[in-house]
Amino acid sequence: MSVALVCAGSAGCAATDVEPTPETVTIGVAAAPSLAEAFTEIITAFEAEHPNVTVSMELGRSHQIAEGLSERTDINIFASANEESMATAEAEGTVSDPTVFARNHVVVAVPSGNPLGVASLADFAREGVRVGLCDPTVPCGRAGDTLLSEANIVPTDVTRSPGSRALTSRLADNRVDVGIVYRTDVASSRGWVTQAEVSEVERELARSAGTTRYVLARVPAGDAGEAARSEATASDEFVDLVLSSRGRTALLNSGLEAIPG
């Protein structure tokens, strides 16, 4: 009885009844820049529902991320903007369970208000029209070149940008009059850049010239250390959210075409 009374008045004994503090973990997501807006929305929702999990997002070119995954232990999830980069990661054995979850494609874009009245691909060759294209070494550049080649259009005044986002910024600043960029970048411009009202035939031509499929996969090597199990659980739940109806809504909001899981 005396022992029981001593414990009853002891803070040390009472501590055994306190619930343990939940483990806090950080998971890493490496993604293509065109996923930034959608994944920011998804991460915000995920962290609100998982207060003990922090999601760190790293943006970069998909092929560079894929090639470097074998040396990374801080990445748990890889979201590639193309299937080729994910195939590279698969061949190296650094990813598991790849799933196609979204599509993106190029569009003919103009500054807000369409100052030069661009209405067709033929306007790319019009005198005085400054044309913006992505570098031919990146997907949007190859897509733009393919689109113009298929339409038998040869622009007279062309400026190249390193990527779709950079070219969209040029359009927003009226440094070029028309360009070929991804629709996600038009959507994220908040109205500073819009799609040109070209014909349905030319819209379909653009879609066929530059559609890319996004692939999501887990990176098992990222589940390391004492928190490995918690990281794996959190990572799996994050993937589930991306593939859910709420994730598809975020993808649609950013201009992507969501592929039902």
Summary of the structure (lengths in Angstrom):
residues: 261
radius of gyration: 24.1
end to end distance: 62.1
largest distance: 99.7
contacts: 864
relative contact order: 0.20
helix: 46%
strand: 23%
